[in-house]
Amino acid sequence: MIEIKDLLLKFSNLLLSEEIKKNTVLNVLKEVIGVDVKPEDIKIKNNTIYLNIKPIYKNEILLKKDLINLKLKEALGKKAPQKIV
C-alpha cells in the first residue's frame, strides 16, 4: 500500500521540476535576448513554452529560436521544452 507521504513527495518533485524549467527558461531568455521576463508570464505545458510578453520581445525570441533551444537542451537535456509560443 502506498502511503500519502510518498504520493506527496512524488508531486513535490514534479512541481520542483516545473520551477527548475521556468527558472532555466528565464535565465536563457535573459542571456540570449537581454530581457527580464517575470516567472508568472511563463507557462510550460506539454513541452511547449507559452509566453505572455510584448510582441516585440516575441519577435526577438523567434529570430533567435535556434540558439534558445540549443541552450535549453544544454541546460535541461531531454526534458527541455521543444516549442516556444
C-alpha positions as CSV (number, residue, x, y, z in Angstrom):
1,M,0.0,0.0,0.0
2,I,1.3,3.5,-0.9
3,E,1.4,6.0,1.8
4,I,0.2,9.5,1.4
5,K,3.6,11.0,2.2
6,D,5.1,9.0,-0.8
7,L,2.5,10.5,-3.1
8,L,3.0,14.0,-1.8
9,L,6.8,13.6,-2.3
10,K,6.2,12.5,-5.9
11,F,4.0,15.6,-6.6
12,S,6.5,17.9,-4.9
13,N,9.2,16.5,-7.2
14,L,7.0,17.3,-10.3
15,L,6.4,20.8,-9.1
16,L,10.1,21.4,-8.4
17,S,10.8,20.2,-11.8
18,E,8.5,22.8,-13.3
19,E,10.1,25.5,-11.3
20,I,13.5,24.5,-12.4
21,K,12.3,24.6,-16.0
22,K,10.8,28.0,-15.6
23,N,14.0,29.4,-14.0
24,T,16.1,27.9,-16.7
25,V,13.9,29.5,-19.4
26,L,14.1,32.8,-17.6
27,N,17.9,32.6,-17.4
28,V,18.3,31.6,-21.1
29,L,16.0,34.4,-22.3
30,K,17.9,36.9,-20.2
31,E,21.2,35.7,-21.6
32,V,20.2,35.5,-25.3
33,I,17.9,38.5,-25.7
34,G,18.6,40.5,-22.6
35,V,15.0,40.8,-21.4
36,D,13.8,40.2,-17.9
37,V,10.6,38.1,-18.1
38,K,8.5,37.6,-15.0
39,P,8.0,34.0,-13.8
40,E,4.3,34.4,-13.9
41,D,4.5,35.3,-17.6
42,I,5.8,31.8,-18.5
43,K,3.8,28.7,-18.7
44,I,5.2,25.3,-19.6
45,K,2.7,22.7,-20.8
46,N,3.2,19.6,-22.9
47,N,6.8,20.5,-23.7
48,T,5.7,23.9,-25.0
49,I,6.7,27.3,-23.6
50,Y,3.9,29.8,-23.6
51,L,5.0,33.4,-23.1
52,N,2.7,36.3,-22.1
53,I,5.1,39.1,-23.2
54,K,5.1,42.1,-25.6
55,P,5.0,41.1,-29.3
56,I,8.4,42.9,-29.9
57,Y,10.1,40.5,-27.5
58,K,8.3,37.5,-29.0
59,N,9.7,38.5,-32.4
60,E,13.2,38.7,-31.0
61,I,12.7,35.3,-29.4
62,L,11.5,33.8,-32.7
63,L,14.5,35.2,-34.5
64,K,16.9,33.6,-32.0
65,K,14.8,30.5,-31.5
66,D,17.5,28.0,-32.6
67,L,20.0,29.5,-30.1
68,I,17.4,29.5,-27.3
69,N,16.5,25.8,-28.0
70,L,20.2,24.9,-28.1
71,K,20.9,26.5,-24.7
72,L,17.7,24.9,-23.2
73,K,18.8,21.5,-24.4
74,E,22.3,22.0,-22.9
75,A,20.8,23.0,-19.5
76,L,17.8,20.6,-19.3
77,G,18.8,17.7,-21.5
78,K,15.9,15.6,-22.8
79,K,13.4,17.4,-20.5
80,A,13.9,20.6,-22.4
81,P,10.7,22.2,-23.9
82,Q,10.6,21.9,-27.7
83,K,8.3,24.7,-28.8
84,I,8.1,28.4,-27.9
85,V,4.7,30.1,-28.4
